[in-house]
């Protein structure tokens, strides 16, 4: 027989193996619990959407559209894209299902895989899982603060203490055009001080020259620090909105740093923008990012509707937990049956079925191990009770308790108590 070709997972993807699942479930469980107490209901959208959805909302000049989307034609020639982010699909669902006709705001959350073609790095995968939290239908500054508070509370519940919150306002349709005109003039006058990547952004979407500042060369960062800042050009409505967001955060004792160069990488963001950062350096420091998107719903065919939300990588959060020394207890099993010589194997299978029907985790040996090997396996699996089964009786072994000998007919009842 010829040997098969070894096939490995695609580059930029990862497997979440059983030993990693407890911490994964802890993160997902806490995120769902936090969102529930804040009133955010779960939504799931398709893993792929019409490509136009992301081109219209993210912007043709964004890195997502230009470099990162997984786009393909289906058998009918329709252009489809694996979702690179969750906000636009949720906005599409909001419009498609008439959620704008329900009491506002609509508060939604999802935990789902996203897909972006980029260079894989630590905590950054081409297929990655995101927590997305969205509040659509309200322009109240308090909802901006609440959405920020959701992730702040999640970090606290998980035991992550070493993080920062960066905050800015990038204006609205009324005040941003005049600012962009000033910025374009400055970029043209200082083009020689910028690297090629920043010059490319200046040509397609000037505001994005500030995107991902931590990853830029030091000389470019210093140059951009002298560029006009959006905060100096905010209209009165945007200034009042941003002041109200900060006042709400202050009232809830949520510390933040004002970062005048903080922008988001997608076209639909307006007004409040923020990032939570961890202790890592450079681009890998971002734990989550979000902002207000008051024109997004309109872009996907809905009525003018304000909205605000964030996306947070699950893998990045797991790295933060690792850095904080946070772990999750392995689940273990309730009972493991060790088969001694003469043990009735068929009877053991019926006991296993009865215990499992009662909601108990129970298992036995299927590898032909020796008695010693079976006992080792019971320990490895974290069995709370090891049942050593002989021909007529069984011995129940529990930590810090004396062994107990029982008849076969008593086993299920004793373990079900």
Secondary structure, DSSP 8 states (H G I E B T S, - for coil): ----------TT-----HHHHHHHHHHHHHHHHHHHHTT-EE----SEEEHHHHHHHH-TTSHIIIII--EEE-TTS-EEEE-S-SHHHHHHHHHHTTGGGSSS-EEEEEEEEEE--S--BTTB-SEEEEEEEEEES---HHHHHHHHHHHHHHHHHHT----EEEEEE---TTTHHHHHHHHHHHHHHTGGGS-HHHHHHHHH-GGGGGTTGGGS-HHHHHHHHTS--GGGG--HHHHHHHHHHHHHHHHTT---EE-TT---SSTT-EEEEEEEE-SS-GGGGEEEEEEE-TTHHHHTT--S--EEEEEEEHHHHHHHHHHTT--------SEEEEE-TT--HHHHHHHHHHHHHTT--EEE--S---HHHHHHHHHHTT-SEEEEE-SSEEEEE-TTS--EEEEGGGHHHHHT-
